[in-house]
Amino acid sequence: MYKKIVLDNGLTIILADMPTMESISIGVWIAAGGRYENKKLSGISHFLEHMVFKGTKKRSTRELKESIEGRGGLLNGFTGEEFTCYLAKVLSKDAAIAMDILSDMTLNPSLEPKEFLKERYVILEEVKMYMDMPNHHVHELLAELLWPHQPLGMPLTGTVDTIASMKREDLAAYQKEFYGPANIVVAVAGKLPPGEFIRDIEKKFKGAESRQRQVFEPVTLGQTRPRTNIFHKKTEQTHLAMGLHGYSRFSRDKYKVDLMNIILGGNMSSRLFDEVREKLGLAYEISSSVKHYHDTGALVISAGIDNKKIDKAVKIIVRELKKMKTGDVKKEEFRRAKEFYKGQLSMLFEDTMNHMLWLGEKFISGDYEFRPKDILKEIEKVAREDISEVAKDILTRENINLAVIGPTTKAAAADICGRLNDL
């Protein structure tokens, strides 16, 4: 089903042939993201991602877009904490032009000074936009609590100060350092075209300069008590993000946390959705999610709460976390969580884009446990009692962090913070 090719210069190509599809999705994944930055250059990975779309040494920004969209395709990119991805989805017959565009963008961005100055203002507006979105900004505040004074705790978009002071030469140096073949994975999923497509990929990157794979500093934890950040702002509802340190993508216990997350807040059948929204009507939106990084992770709960009921909501959330540690997971509840996980995983591979995103993230992060059958075996191994074991390890008072944005009074803030001690 999958074919892996590693070139002499270190470039990795991973192919998933889906012959019944008409489309093909291609992603060029770079091991460069927020974790590779420092305080001075916070946001440079995201800034460079923007600039890659502003033209290459042989194509204008308009030519890049029209070459894909003029064929009915999609061209996009995104920046994460541990990688950056440039992607295209096109009809199989247009795979060669899509590969040409993506390789040109990543290897030969023009980084023209005029475009750099223009895009700086665009990104500054993006930073301000997120500051005005409390449901987004609250997660940046939470990251600062989880990983203070570390790259994982910095916003991916950077700050007004770092973006304003960044220079075009900084981006050029960063691109030269990180956008080399040893730091790149090309992931392809869909109807592979006949002929020279694989050789074409090899040709596009064969001449690129080979450099050593870049690394980032490991996280430092050492949290011993709850951390909170109550950000006072006049909003129509109060936004909260609660986070607890979890397991890395390489931990054998990560699947246990994934299942615990589904039971806790991973879908509309979850405990938090049922208690906080359905029974008590405290929120329209409440959910939990899991983050798995190279050497750490987090369980995150987020919600938008009635301004007058934030204390009650936090009380209920903490109560549900405590219950998770008592081993009260019901047999049917556990069965549903496993079936949800298996169903979501299986349906993911029906779409060429989702399939490519899955493969690309796995390989760029070094997590080679990517075959569905192997993961499903691991899910089946998880027992009900495993949930309470990981809950006891993760859901502790010493491990909890809470960020809140809303018109919270000092007295209410003190009450909210006090609730965390109940865990």
N, C-alpha and C positions, 0 to 999 in steps of 0.2 A: 504493500500500500504506500509506503514511504521510501524515498530514495535520498540518501545523503551523500554529498560530494564536498570534499575539502581540498581547495586549491593549494598549490605550493606557497602562495603568499599569505595563507591563513584564512582566506574567505571561505565561509561555510554556505553551502546551498542545500536547502531541504525542499523536496518536492512531494506533493500529494496529488496523485492523478485521480481526477473525478470525471471519468469519461462520459457520464450521462449528463453532465452540465454543459451549458452553452458558454458560460463565463469563466474567466480566470482571474484570480486575485493575486497580486504580487506585492510583497512588502520588503523594503530595504530597512533592516533593523540595525541601529547603531548602539553600541554599548557606551552611551553618553546621556546623562540626565542629571537631575537635581543632586544626586548623591556625589557626583564628580566635581561639584562646584565648591567654591569657598565664599566667605561672607562678602568679599569685595565684588565677586563676579556672579553673585546670586541672580539667576534668571538667564544666564548666557546660553544654556542649552535650548531654551524656549525661543530666545531672540534669534539664534542661528537657524532654528527650524523655520521661523518666519522668513528670514532672508534667503533661504534656499529656494523659496517659491518666487523670489523677486527677479529671477533670471539667471542664466548660465553664460558661459563665455561664447556660446553660439546660438542661444535662444533667449528671447525676451520673456517676461512673465506671462504675457498674453499668448505667446506661441506655446508655452508649456501647457497652459490650461486648455487652449483650443485643440491641441494635438490629442488630448484625451477626451475632453467633453464633446468635441466635434465628431467623435465616433460613438457617442452614447455612453461613455465611460465616466468613472469617478476618480478624482485625484485629491488626495488629502494627506495630512500628517498630524502627528501628536507627540507630545513630550511627556515622559513619565519620570519617576524618581531614578530608575535604573536603566532606562533606554529611551531612544527616540526612534520613531518609525515614520517612513514615507511610503505611501501605499497607492495602488491603483487597482481598479476593478474594470475590466473591459471584456468584450467578446473574445473568445479564444483566438480568432483570426487576427486580432490586433495585439497579441501578446508581445510581439517583437518591438513595436513602437512604444508600448508601455514600459518595457524594460529599458529601452534606449532613453526615454524621458527620465525615469527614476535614477538610472546610473549617471546621467548627465547632471541632474540636480545635485546628487550627493557628492560626486567627485569634482565637479567643475562649477560651483556657484560663483557668480561674478562678484558679489558683495560690493556693488558699486556704491561709492560714498554718498551720492544723492539719494539713492534708495535706502541706504542705512539711516540717514537723517530723517527721512519720511517715516520709515518703519519704527523708529524710536518713539515718535509721537503716537503712532498707532498702538504700540505696546503700553505706553504710559496710560492711554485711555482704557486699555484692557485691564490694567492693574486697578485703576480707579473704579471701573465697572464692577470688578469682583469685590472691592471694598464696600460697594453699595448693595451687594447681594448677601445679606446676613446668612442665608442657608449655605453659601459657599465660604464666606469669610470665617465662619465659626469653625470650619474644618482646618483652616490655616492656623487659627488660635490653638486648636487641639494638637496639631502637629508640633507646635512650639512647646507644649507641655510634655508630650510624649518623648521628644528628642531635643531638649533644650541645648542651644549653642552648638548644634550639629547640622550638617547639610539636610538630613531628612526632616528637620524641623523648620526649614526655610521654604517660603512659597515658591512654587515652580516658575511663576511669572516674574519673580524678583520683586523688588520694591521700587518705589518712585526714585529713591536715591541711587540704587545700584544701576537701574536702567538709564537714568539721566547722566551718570558718570561713565558709562561704558563706551568704549571706542571701537571703531571699525577694525582696528588692528587686533583688538582682543578677540573678536569673532574669527578673524583670519587665522590667528594662531591656534585657537580652539579647534577650528575645522581641520587644520593641518595635523594636529595632535591626535584627534579622536576619529576622524573619518577615513581611516585606513582599512585595508582588507581584513586584517587580523581582528579588527573591532566590529566587523560587519557580518550579519547573517542575511541572506536573501531567502525568503520563504515564499513558496508558490503553491497555491491550491486551486484546482479546477481542471478544466479540459486542456491537457497539455497539447500544444500544437505539434504536428509531425515535423520532422526535419531537424534543423540546426538550432532549435531553441536553447537547449542546454549549453551547447558550444557558444552560442551567442552571449549568454550570461557570462561565461568564462572569459570571453574576449573583452567584454565591457570592463571587467575589473582586473584583467590579467596585468595590464600595464601600470596599475596603481601601485604607489610606493608601499612596501610592506613595513609595518611598524609593530612594536610590541603591544600586546593587549594591555589596555589601561585598567587600573584598579582604583578602588575607593577605600577610604578609611572605614574600619568596622565601627558599628555603633557602640556607645557607652551608655549603659542603663543606670543601675545603682539607685533606683527610686525606692524610698523607704516610707513614704507617707503620701496621702492624696494630694494632688495638685489641681488648682482651680484657676480659672480666669473668667471673671464676670465682667463683661464689656457692656457698659451702660450706653444704650442707644434707643431713641424713640422709634419703635417699630410697632406694627399692628399685631404681631405675635412674637413670642420669645423662641429663639432658636437655640437648641442645645446639641452638643456633640460630646459623647462620653467615650473614652478610649481606655483600653487595658492592653498592656503589652502581651503579645502572643508568640507564635512560633514561626520560624522561617520556612521558606518554600522547600527546604531540604529535610525538615523534621519529619520523622515517621508518625508523629502525633498530629500533623496538620489536618488530616482527614477527620480526626475526632473533633477538632475545633470547627471544621467546616460543617459537620452535622449538628454540633451544638448551636452554631449560628443559625441554621435553618429552623431549628426548634425554637430558638429564642426570638428571632426577628427577621428571618430570611425570606418570608413570604406572607401572604394574607391569612394563612392558617396558623401563623406563629403566635407565641404567647404574648409578646409585647403588642402586636397588632390587635389581638383579641381583647386584652385587658385595657390598654390605654385608649384605643380608638373605639372598638365595638361596644365594650361594656360601660366605659366611663365617659366617652366622648370628649376626651381631653385634647385630642390632636386629629388633624386630617392625615398627616403623614408621620409615620414612625417606622423605623426599620433598623436592622443591624447588618453589618457586612464584615468581611475578613480581609485583611491585607497580609500577604506573605511576601517578604523581601528576602534578600540573599542571606542575611544573618539575624533577622528579627521579624516581627510581625505585630499585628494589632487586631483586636476585636473592637469595632466601632459601632456605637448606637447613636442615631441621629433622629431628631424630631422637631417639629414646629408646634409649639404649645400655646394655648390661651395664656395671655400675660398674667392673669390672676390665678392660674392653676399650675404654675411651673413647679412650686414646691411639692404639690401632690403628685405630679407626674414623676419627678425625680424619686420620690418615696416609692412609687409603684415599680419603677425600673429597678431600683436597688433591691426591692423585695423579690422580684423575679430572678435577679442574679443570685440572690441567696438561695432561693428554691432550687436553682439549677445544681447547686453543690450538695443537695441532700439526697440525690439519687432517686428523685421522684418521677423520672422520665417514664411515661407509660409505654407499654409495648406497641400499641397502635400508633402513638405519636412518633415513636422511633422508626417504625416501619414506613410511615409517610415521609419522614425526613430522608430516609435512604432512597425511596422511590423518586422523590423530588430531585435529589442529587443526580441519580442515574438518568432520569428523564431529561433533565436540563443538559447534561453532558452529551447524551446521545443526539439530541436535537441540534446541538451546536454544530455538528459535523455535516448537517444538511446544506449549509450555506458556504459558498467558497470563501467569502470574506471572513466569516467567523472561524472557519477552519484554518485559514492563513494566519489570523491573529493568534490563535491558539499555538500553532507551531512556532511562529516567530518569537513569541514571548518565552516559550519553553527553551528554545535553543539559544537565544541571546543571553538568557539568564543562567545557562548551564544546567537547567533542570531537564534531564533527558527522560524522565518518566512521563512520556507524552502519549503512549498508546492507550486508548480507551479501555481495552480489556484488562490491562495491568492496573489501571486506576480503579476500575470496578471491583477487581479482586480485593484491593485494599479497603474499599468501602465495605465490602461484605465481611471483612475481618473485624470491623469495629463492633464492639458489644455495648449493650446499654450501660453497663457499669463504667465503661470507658468515659462516658460523657461526664459523670460526676467527678471522675479522677482529674480530667483536664480542667473542669470548672473549679475544683479546689485549688489547682495550681495557678490559674489565671485570674479568677474572679475574687480577688482579695482587696482589702482596704489599702494595703501598701502599694497596690498596682494600678489604682484607679485615677483617672484624669477627667476633668469636666470643664468644657468651655461653654459659655452662655453669652448670647447677644440679645439684648432686649431692655425695656424700661424697668429694670429690676432695682428696687430700693436697697439700701445698705442692710436693713434688717432682714429683708427677704433673701438677700445674697448670703447672709450669715446662716439662715435656716437651711438654704440649699446645700451649702458647703457642709453643714452639720450632718446632713443625710448620708453623706458618703461614709461617715464613721460607722454607720449601721451595718456596712458590708462585712 
